[in-house]
Amino acid sequence: MSAKKPLSGLLQGLATTARTMTKHAHTQEYPDVQPELPPRSRGVIALLEENCTVCMLCARECPDWCITIDSHKETLPAAAPGGRERQRNVLDRFDIDFSLCMYCSICIEVCPFDALHWSPEFEYAELDIRDLLHGRDRLGEWMPTVPPPPALDPGAPEPKEVAGAQKPARPARPPRPAAAPPAAQAAPPSDPPSAPEPQGEA
């Protein structure tokens, strides 16, 4: 091995040090100066409880099993007289253990009703690892920090959901005319009376 390669590497390192030694360092003095986070930063998972239907997709798809959900069924009375009663799931517990979470975003992507969102909030460190288990109340407190979704590209087509919501309501169908009573069916022609049979002579 030639001795020139280590020497050239050392000289390149010293040149880089000398070049940056005179430049002013732009260091953000955290926590006095808050960092400028990218819009899609993954800080913490926020829960919009009104959208959760307890479908359990997020808990089943989580590769770390860090989501725990408990619920119970509630019977709703019939909306109209003569209708049937309905049942719905009511959320009792929604916990995320952030000591296990690896921030893969799978739970947010599989949620069919947009109940989970990424919040840029990152200041939730704890002295005890057991305090990193956050319930639905704490997860709901982070919802106001969720940024709005980015705007669509100028040439992007309008989403089908937006187009469907802007369609005018269908006009009411006119009432159907009353059906005419069925015509009386003619009685089938009766058979002509048969001629009396001739009686034989006794």
MOUR-V281098 format. One record per backbone hydrogen bond with DSSP energy under -1.0 kcal/mol. CO is the residue of the C=O (numbers start at 1). NH is the residue of the N-H. Records with the same first field share a line. If there is no record, write none. Layout:
# MOUR-V281098
CO = NH ; NH
This chain:
# MOUR-V281098
3 = 7
4 = 8
5 = 9
6 = 10
7 = 11
8 = 12
9 = 13
10 = 14
11 = 15
12 = 16
13 = 17
14 = 18
15 = 19
16 = 20
17 = 21
25 = 27
28 = 30
29 = 33
38 = 41
44 = 119
46 = 117
48 = 51
56 = 60
57 = 61
58 = 62
66 = 97
68 = 95
70 = 92 ; 93
72 = 90
74 = 88
76 = 86
80 = 83
86 = 76
88 = 74
90 = 72
93 = 70
95 = 68
96 = 134
97 = 100 ; 101
105 = 109
106 = 110
115 = 48
117 = 46
119 = 43 ; 44
122 = 124
128 = 131
129 = 132
132 = 98
134 = 96
135 = 139
136 = 140
137 = 141
139 = 47
140 = 143
142 = 145
143 = 146
153 = 156
159 = 163
160 = 164
161 = 165
162 = 166
